[in-house]
């Protein structure tokens, strides 16, 4: 592999690794806030909207978890793709 390409891959890897350090905790905090908000909406008598908010928060958290796993695998967690 040419040195320029390897340097680009190393740069992207370090950038994504840095991002992956702070994005999941922020998403986790938003997940908790959305569950609380959905519960409050549910308790105020708007059960259908409350359920939709809670379901959307769960689906969003699942997507973020899967994306985190995929990115960590691609960035060398198992030496799969970029290393």
Secondary structure, 3 states (H helix, E strand, C coil): CCHHHHHHHHHHHHHHHHHHHHHHHHHHHHHHHHHHHHHHHHHCCCHHHHHHHHHHHHHHHHHHHHHHHHHHHHHHHCCCCCC
